[in-house]
């Protein structure tokens, strides 16, 4: 949501098709995401089209934390952060 023309949104009729999203367009904490699954839903205020941000890559992830961090520059659009946890085995050379 880089400009004030988008808002968090989830169509109640499409929530059933995306079980990981709540009615506010944000993911549920603890939900496991597979590659290609949507984890954020937003709507354009101008065209009223709904867009979803999907998990990219080849590894799955789980939703660790969802935080509403206030309003955007226009003081009307809420901003949110989504922290994802990618579980993978360490490989040689990793520091832990």
MODELLER restraints for C-alpha pairs under 7 A, 6 or more apart:
rsr = mdl.restraints
at = mdl.atoms
rsr.add(forms.Gaussian(group=physical.xy_distance, feature=features.Distance(at['CA:4:A'], at['CA:74:A']), mean=6.15, stdev=0.5))
rsr.add(forms.Gaussian(group=physical.xy_distance, feature=features.Distance(at['CA:4:A'], at['CA:77:A']), mean=6.33, stdev=0.5))
rsr.add(forms.Gaussian(group=physical.xy_distance, feature=features.Distance(at['CA:5:A'], at['CA:44:A']), mean=5.76, stdev=0.5))
rsr.add(forms.Gaussian(group=physical.xy_distance, feature=features.Distance(at['CA:5:A'], at['CA:45:A']), mean=5.23, stdev=0.5))
rsr.add(forms.Gaussian(group=physical.xy_distance, feature=features.Distance(at['CA:5:A'], at['CA:46:A']), mean=6.59, stdev=0.5))
rsr.add(forms.Gaussian(group=physical.xy_distance, feature=features.Distance(at['CA:6:A'], at['CA:42:A']), mean=6.41, stdev=0.5))
rsr.add(forms.Gaussian(group=physical.xy_distance, feature=features.Distance(at['CA:6:A'], at['CA:43:A']), mean=5.48, stdev=0.5))
rsr.add(forms.Gaussian(group=physical.xy_distance, feature=features.Distance(at['CA:6:A'], at['CA:44:A']), mean=4.48, stdev=0.5))
rsr.add(forms.Gaussian(group=physical.xy_distance, feature=features.Distance(at['CA:6:A'], at['CA:45:A']), mean=5.56, stdev=0.5))
rsr.add(forms.Gaussian(group=physical.xy_distance, feature=features.Distance(at['CA:7:A'], at['CA:42:A']), mean=5.39, stdev=0.5))
rsr.add(forms.Gaussian(group=physical.xy_distance, feature=features.Distance(at['CA:7:A'], at['CA:43:A']), mean=5.40, stdev=0.5))
rsr.add(forms.Gaussian(group=physical.xy_distance, feature=features.Distance(at['CA:7:A'], at['CA:44:A']), mean=6.56, stdev=0.5))
rsr.add(forms.Gaussian(group=physical.xy_distance, feature=features.Distance(at['CA:7:A'], at['CA:45:A']), mean=6.96, stdev=0.5))
rsr.add(forms.Gaussian(group=physical.xy_distance, feature=features.Distance(at['CA:7:A'], at['CA:77:A']), mean=5.87, stdev=0.5))
rsr.add(forms.Gaussian(group=physical.xy_distance, feature=features.Distance(at['CA:8:A'], at['CA:24:A']), mean=6.50, stdev=0.5))
rsr.add(forms.Gaussian(group=physical.xy_distance, feature=features.Distance(at['CA:8:A'], at['CA:25:A']), mean=5.62, stdev=0.5))
rsr.add(forms.Gaussian(group=physical.xy_distance, feature=features.Distance(at['CA:8:A'], at['CA:41:A']), mean=6.13, stdev=0.5))
rsr.add(forms.Gaussian(group=physical.xy_distance, feature=features.Distance(at['CA:8:A'], at['CA:42:A']), mean=4.33, stdev=0.5))
rsr.add(forms.Gaussian(group=physical.xy_distance, feature=features.Distance(at['CA:8:A'], at['CA:43:A']), mean=6.34, stdev=0.5))
rsr.add(forms.Gaussian(group=physical.xy_distance, feature=features.Distance(at['CA:9:A'], at['CA:24:A']), mean=5.52, stdev=0.5))
rsr.add(forms.Gaussian(group=physical.xy_distance, feature=features.Distance(at['CA:9:A'], at['CA:25:A']), mean=4.72, stdev=0.5))
rsr.add(forms.Gaussian(group=physical.xy_distance, feature=features.Distance(at['CA:9:A'], at['CA:41:A']), mean=5.68, stdev=0.5))
rsr.add(forms.Gaussian(group=physical.xy_distance, feature=features.Distance(at['CA:9:A'], at['CA:42:A']), mean=4.71, stdev=0.5))
rsr.add(forms.Gaussian(group=physical.xy_distance, feature=features.Distance(at['CA:9:A'], at['CA:43:A']), mean=5.63, stdev=0.5))
rsr.add(forms.Gaussian(group=physical.xy_distance, feature=features.Distance(at['CA:10:A'], at['CA:23:A']), mean=5.42, stdev=0.5))
rsr.add(forms.Gaussian(group=physical.xy_distance, feature=features.Distance(at['CA:10:A'], at['CA:24:A']), mean=5.65, stdev=0.5))
rsr.add(forms.Gaussian(group=physical.xy_distance, feature=features.Distance(at['CA:10:A'], at['CA:25:A']), mean=4.41, stdev=0.5))
rsr.add(forms.Gaussian(group=physical.xy_distance, feature=features.Distance(at['CA:10:A'], at['CA:41:A']), mean=5.84, stdev=0.5))
rsr.add(forms.Gaussian(group=physical.xy_distance, feature=features.Distance(at['CA:10:A'], at['CA:42:A']), mean=6.87, stdev=0.5))
rsr.add(forms.Gaussian(group=physical.xy_distance, feature=features.Distance(at['CA:12:A'], at['CA:23:A']), mean=6.19, stdev=0.5))
rsr.add(forms.Gaussian(group=physical.xy_distance, feature=features.Distance(at['CA:15:A'], at['CA:21:A']), mean=6.44, stdev=0.5))
rsr.add(forms.Gaussian(group=physical.xy_distance, feature=features.Distance(at['CA:15:A'], at['CA:22:A']), mean=6.91, stdev=0.5))
rsr.add(forms.Gaussian(group=physical.xy_distance, feature=features.Distance(at['CA:15:A'], at['CA:23:A']), mean=6.68, stdev=0.5))
rsr.add(forms.Gaussian(group=physical.xy_distance, feature=features.Distance(at['CA:20:A'], at['CA:27:A']), mean=5.52, stdev=0.5))
rsr.add(forms.Gaussian(group=physical.xy_distance, feature=features.Distance(at['CA:20:A'], at['CA:28:A']), mean=5.91, stdev=0.5))
rsr.add(forms.Gaussian(group=physical.xy_distance, feature=features.Distance(at['CA:20:A'], at['CA:31:A']), mean=6.12, stdev=0.5))
rsr.add(forms.Gaussian(group=physical.xy_distance, feature=features.Distance(at['CA:21:A'], at['CA:27:A']), mean=4.37, stdev=0.5))
rsr.add(forms.Gaussian(group=physical.xy_distance, feature=features.Distance(at['CA:21:A'], at['CA:28:A']), mean=6.08, stdev=0.5))
rsr.add(forms.Gaussian(group=physical.xy_distance, feature=features.Distance(at['CA:21:A'], at['CA:39:A']), mean=6.67, stdev=0.5))
rsr.add(forms.Gaussian(group=physical.xy_distance, feature=features.Distance(at['CA:22:A'], at['CA:28:A']), mean=6.33, stdev=0.5))
rsr.add(forms.Gaussian(group=physical.xy_distance, feature=features.Distance(at['CA:25:A'], at['CA:40:A']), mean=5.76, stdev=0.5))
rsr.add(forms.Gaussian(group=physical.xy_distance, feature=features.Distance(at['CA:25:A'], at['CA:41:A']), mean=4.60, stdev=0.5))
rsr.add(forms.Gaussian(group=physical.xy_distance, feature=features.Distance(at['CA:25:A'], at['CA:42:A']), mean=6.57, stdev=0.5))
rsr.add(forms.Gaussian(group=physical.xy_distance, feature=features.Distance(at['CA:26:A'], at['CA:39:A']), mean=6.65, stdev=0.5))
rsr.add(forms.Gaussian(group=physical.xy_distance, feature=features.Distance(at['CA:26:A'], at['CA:40:A']), mean=5.24, stdev=0.5))
rsr.add(forms.Gaussian(group=physical.xy_distance, feature=features.Distance(at['CA:26:A'], at['CA:41:A']), mean=6.60, stdev=0.5))
rsr.add(forms.Gaussian(group=physical.xy_distance, feature=features.Distance(at['CA:27:A'], at['CA:39:A']), mean=5.44, stdev=0.5))
rsr.add(forms.Gaussian(group=physical.xy_distance, feature=features.Distance(at['CA:27:A'], at['CA:40:A']), mean=6.47, stdev=0.5))
rsr.add(forms.Gaussian(group=physical.xy_distance, feature=features.Distance(at['CA:28:A'], at['CA:63:A']), mean=6.97, stdev=0.5))
rsr.add(forms.Gaussian(group=physical.xy_distance, feature=features.Distance(at['CA:29:A'], at['CA:63:A']), mean=5.10, stdev=0.5))
rsr.add(forms.Gaussian(group=physical.xy_distance, feature=features.Distance(at['CA:29:A'], at['CA:64:A']), mean=5.85, stdev=0.5))
rsr.add(forms.Gaussian(group=physical.xy_distance, feature=features.Distance(at['CA:29:A'], at['CA:65:A']), mean=6.01, stdev=0.5))
rsr.add(forms.Gaussian(group=physical.xy_distance, feature=features.Distance(at['CA:29:A'], at['CA:66:A']), mean=6.79, stdev=0.5))
rsr.add(forms.Gaussian(group=physical.xy_distance, feature=features.Distance(at['CA:30:A'], at['CA:62:A']), mean=5.92, stdev=0.5))
rsr.add(forms.Gaussian(group=physical.xy_distance, feature=features.Distance(at['CA:30:A'], at['CA:63:A']), mean=5.10, stdev=0.5))
rsr.add(forms.Gaussian(group=physical.xy_distance, feature=features.Distance(at['CA:30:A'], at['CA:64:A']), mean=6.10, stdev=0.5))
rsr.add(forms.Gaussian(group=physical.xy_distance, feature=features.Distance(at['CA:31:A'], at['CA:62:A']), mean=5.59, stdev=0.5))
rsr.add(forms.Gaussian(group=physical.xy_distance, feature=features.Distance(at['CA:31:A'], at['CA:63:A']), mean=5.58, stdev=0.5))
rsr.add(forms.Gaussian(group=physical.xy_distance, feature=features.Distance(at['CA:32:A'], at['CA:61:A']), mean=5.87, stdev=0.5))
rsr.add(forms.Gaussian(group=physical.xy_distance, feature=features.Distance(at['CA:32:A'], at['CA:62:A']), mean=4.28, stdev=0.5))
rsr.add(forms.Gaussian(group=physical.xy_distance, feature=features.Distance(at['CA:32:A'], at['CA:63:A']), mean=6.57, stdev=0.5))
rsr.add(forms.Gaussian(group=physical.xy_distance, feature=features.Distance(at['CA:33:A'], at['CA:60:A']), mean=5.57, stdev=0.5))
rsr.add(forms.Gaussian(group=physical.xy_distance, feature=features.Distance(at['CA:33:A'], at['CA:61:A']), mean=5.18, stdev=0.5))
rsr.add(forms.Gaussian(group=physical.xy_distance, feature=features.Distance(at['CA:33:A'], at['CA:62:A']), mean=5.69, stdev=0.5))
rsr.add(forms.Gaussian(group=physical.xy_distance, feature=features.Distance(at['CA:34:A'], at['CA:60:A']), mean=4.48, stdev=0.5))
rsr.add(forms.Gaussian(group=physical.xy_distance, feature=features.Distance(at['CA:34:A'], at['CA:61:A']), mean=6.61, stdev=0.5))
rsr.add(forms.Gaussian(group=physical.xy_distance, feature=features.Distance(at['CA:35:A'], at['CA:55:A']), mean=5.22, stdev=0.5))
rsr.add(forms.Gaussian(group=physical.xy_distance, feature=features.Distance(at['CA:35:A'], at['CA:56:A']), mean=5.71, stdev=0.5))
rsr.add(forms.Gaussian(group=physical.xy_distance, feature=features.Distance(at['CA:35:A'], at['CA:57:A']), mean=6.17, stdev=0.5))
rsr.add(forms.Gaussian(group=physical.xy_distance, feature=features.Distance(at['CA:35:A'], at['CA:58:A']), mean=5.89, stdev=0.5))
rsr.add(forms.Gaussian(group=physical.xy_distance, feature=features.Distance(at['CA:35:A'], at['CA:59:A']), mean=6.40, stdev=0.5))
rsr.add(forms.Gaussian(group=physical.xy_distance, feature=features.Distance(at['CA:35:A'], at['CA:60:A']), mean=5.79, stdev=0.5))
rsr.add(forms.Gaussian(group=physical.xy_distance, feature=features.Distance(at['CA:36:A'], at['CA:54:A']), mean=5.30, stdev=0.5))
rsr.add(forms.Gaussian(group=physical.xy_distance, feature=features.Distance(at['CA:36:A'], at['CA:55:A']), mean=5.11, stdev=0.5))
rsr.add(forms.Gaussian(group=physical.xy_distance, feature=features.Distance(at['CA:36:A'], at['CA:56:A']), mean=6.18, stdev=0.5))
rsr.add(forms.Gaussian(group=physical.xy_distance, feature=features.Distance(at['CA:37:A'], at['CA:54:A']), mean=5.28, stdev=0.5))
rsr.add(forms.Gaussian(group=physical.xy_distance, feature=features.Distance(at['CA:37:A'], at['CA:55:A']), mean=5.63, stdev=0.5))
rsr.add(forms.Gaussian(group=physical.xy_distance, feature=features.Distance(at['CA:38:A'], at['CA:52:A']), mean=5.84, stdev=0.5))
rsr.add(forms.Gaussian(group=physical.xy_distance, feature=features.Distance(at['CA:38:A'], at['CA:53:A']), mean=5.42, stdev=0.5))
rsr.add(forms.Gaussian(group=physical.xy_distance, feature=features.Distance(at['CA:38:A'], at['CA:54:A']), mean=4.04, stdev=0.5))
rsr.add(forms.Gaussian(group=physical.xy_distance, feature=features.Distance(at['CA:38:A'], at['CA:55:A']), mean=6.24, stdev=0.5))
rsr.add(forms.Gaussian(group=physical.xy_distance, feature=features.Distance(at['CA:39:A'], at['CA:53:A']), mean=5.97, stdev=0.5))
rsr.add(forms.Gaussian(group=physical.xy_distance, feature=features.Distance(at['CA:39:A'], at['CA:54:A']), mean=5.82, stdev=0.5))
rsr.add(forms.Gaussian(group=physical.xy_distance, feature=features.Distance(at['CA:39:A'], at['CA:55:A']), mean=6.79, stdev=0.5))
rsr.add(forms.Gaussian(group=physical.xy_distance, feature=features.Distance(at['CA:40:A'], at['CA:52:A']), mean=5.51, stdev=0.5))
rsr.add(forms.Gaussian(group=physical.xy_distance, feature=features.Distance(at['CA:40:A'], at['CA:53:A']), mean=5.14, stdev=0.5))
rsr.add(forms.Gaussian(group=physical.xy_distance, feature=features.Distance(at['CA:41:A'], at['CA:50:A']), mean=6.99, stdev=0.5))
rsr.add(forms.Gaussian(group=physical.xy_distance, feature=features.Distance(at['CA:41:A'], at['CA:51:A']), mean=5.77, stdev=0.5))
rsr.add(forms.Gaussian(group=physical.xy_distance, feature=features.Distance(at['CA:41:A'], at['CA:52:A']), mean=4.31, stdev=0.5))
rsr.add(forms.Gaussian(group=physical.xy_distance, feature=features.Distance(at['CA:41:A'], at['CA:53:A']), mean=6.41, stdev=0.5))
rsr.add(forms.Gaussian(group=physical.xy_distance, feature=features.Distance(at['CA:42:A'], at['CA:50:A']), mean=5.73, stdev=0.5))
rsr.add(forms.Gaussian(group=physical.xy_distance, feature=features.Distance(at['CA:42:A'], at['CA:51:A']), mean=5.32, stdev=0.5))
rsr.add(forms.Gaussian(group=physical.xy_distance, feature=features.Distance(at['CA:42:A'], at['CA:52:A']), mean=6.20, stdev=0.5))
rsr.add(forms.Gaussian(group=physical.xy_distance, feature=features.Distance(at['CA:43:A'], at['CA:49:A']), mean=5.53, stdev=0.5))
rsr.add(forms.Gaussian(group=physical.xy_distance, feature=features.Distance(at['CA:43:A'], at['CA:50:A']), mean=4.27, stdev=0.5))
rsr.add(forms.Gaussian(group=physical.xy_distance, feature=features.Distance(at['CA:43:A'], at['CA:51:A']), mean=5.94, stdev=0.5))
rsr.add(forms.Gaussian(group=physical.xy_distance, feature=features.Distance(at['CA:44:A'], at['CA:50:A']), mean=6.58, stdev=0.5))
rsr.add(forms.Gaussian(group=physical.xy_distance, feature=features.Distance(at['CA:60:A'], at['CA:86:A']), mean=6.57, stdev=0.5))
rsr.add(forms.Gaussian(group=physical.xy_distance, feature=features.Distance(at['CA:61:A'], at['CA:84:A']), mean=6.10, stdev=0.5))
rsr.add(forms.Gaussian(group=physical.xy_distance, feature=features.Distance(at['CA:61:A'], at['CA:85:A']), mean=5.40, stdev=0.5))
rsr.add(forms.Gaussian(group=physical.xy_distance, feature=features.Distance(at['CA:61:A'], at['CA:86:A']), mean=4.61, stdev=0.5))
rsr.add(forms.Gaussian(group=physical.xy_distance, feature=features.Distance(at['CA:61:A'], at['CA:87:A']), mean=6.77, stdev=0.5))
rsr.add(forms.Gaussian(group=physical.xy_distance, feature=features.Distance(at['CA:62:A'], at['CA:84:A']), mean=5.69, stdev=0.5))
rsr.add(forms.Gaussian(group=physical.xy_distance, feature=features.Distance(at['CA:62:A'], at['CA:85:A']), mean=5.27, stdev=0.5))
rsr.add(forms.Gaussian(group=physical.xy_distance, feature=features.Distance(at['CA:62:A'], at['CA:86:A']), mean=6.73, stdev=0.5))
rsr.add(forms.Gaussian(group=physical.xy_distance, feature=features.Distance(at['CA:63:A'], at['CA:83:A']), mean=6.24, stdev=0.5))
rsr.add(forms.Gaussian(group=physical.xy_distance, feature=features.Distance(at['CA:63:A'], at['CA:84:A']), mean=4.74, stdev=0.5))
rsr.add(forms.Gaussian(group=physical.xy_distance, feature=features.Distance(at['CA:63:A'], at['CA:85:A']), mean=6.30, stdev=0.5))
rsr.add(forms.Gaussian(group=physical.xy_distance, feature=features.Distance(at['CA:64:A'], at['CA:83:A']), mean=5.44, stdev=0.5))
rsr.add(forms.Gaussian(group=physical.xy_distance, feature=features.Distance(at['CA:64:A'], at['CA:84:A']), mean=5.31, stdev=0.5))
rsr.add(forms.Gaussian(group=physical.xy_distance, feature=features.Distance(at['CA:64:A'], at['CA:85:A']), mean=5.89, stdev=0.5))
rsr.add(forms.Gaussian(group=physical.xy_distance, feature=features.Distance(at['CA:65:A'], at['CA:82:A']), mean=5.92, stdev=0.5))
rsr.add(forms.Gaussian(group=physical.xy_distance, feature=features.Distance(at['CA:65:A'], at['CA:83:A']), mean=4.99, stdev=0.5))
rsr.add(forms.Gaussian(group=physical.xy_distance, feature=features.Distance(at['CA:66:A'], at['CA:81:A']), mean=5.84, stdev=0.5))
rsr.add(forms.Gaussian(group=physical.xy_distance, feature=features.Distance(at['CA:66:A'], at['CA:82:A']), mean=4.70, stdev=0.5))
rsr.add(forms.Gaussian(group=physical.xy_distance, feature=features.Distance(at['CA:66:A'], at['CA:83:A']), mean=6.38, stdev=0.5))
rsr.add(forms.Gaussian(group=physical.xy_distance, feature=features.Distance(at['CA:67:A'], at['CA:80:A']), mean=5.50, stdev=0.5))
rsr.add(forms.Gaussian(group=physical.xy_distance, feature=features.Distance(at['CA:67:A'], at['CA:81:A']), mean=5.26, stdev=0.5))
rsr.add(forms.Gaussian(group=physical.xy_distance, feature=features.Distance(at['CA:67:A'], at['CA:82:A']), mean=6.61, stdev=0.5))
rsr.add(forms.Gaussian(group=physical.xy_distance, feature=features.Distance(at['CA:68:A'], at['CA:79:A']), mean=5.86, stdev=0.5))
rsr.add(forms.Gaussian(group=physical.xy_distance, feature=features.Distance(at['CA:68:A'], at['CA:80:A']), mean=4.31, stdev=0.5))
rsr.add(forms.Gaussian(group=physical.xy_distance, feature=features.Distance(at['CA:68:A'], at['CA:81:A']), mean=6.54, stdev=0.5))
rsr.add(forms.Gaussian(group=physical.xy_distance, feature=features.Distance(at['CA:69:A'], at['CA:79:A']), mean=5.59, stdev=0.5))
rsr.add(forms.Gaussian(group=physical.xy_distance, feature=features.Distance(at['CA:69:A'], at['CA:80:A']), mean=5.51, stdev=0.5))
rsr.add(forms.Gaussian(group=physical.xy_distance, feature=features.Distance(at['CA:70:A'], at['CA:78:A']), mean=5.67, stdev=0.5))
rsr.add(forms.Gaussian(group=physical.xy_distance, feature=features.Distance(at['CA:70:A'], at['CA:79:A']), mean=5.63, stdev=0.5))
rsr.add(forms.Gaussian(group=physical.xy_distance, feature=features.Distance(at['CA:71:A'], at['CA:77:A']), mean=5.35, stdev=0.5))
rsr.add(forms.Gaussian(group=physical.xy_distance, feature=features.Distance(at['CA:71:A'], at['CA:78:A']), mean=4.36, stdev=0.5))
rsr.add(forms.Gaussian(group=physical.xy_distance, feature=features.Distance(at['CA:71:A'], at['CA:79:A']), mean=5.60, stdev=0.5))
rsr.add(forms.Gaussian(group=physical.xy_distance, feature=features.Distance(at['CA:72:A'], at['CA:78:A']), mean=6.02, stdev=0.5))
rsr.add(forms.Gaussian(group=physical.xy_distance, feature=features.Distance(at['CA:72:A'], at['CA:79:A']), mean=6.09, stdev=0.5))
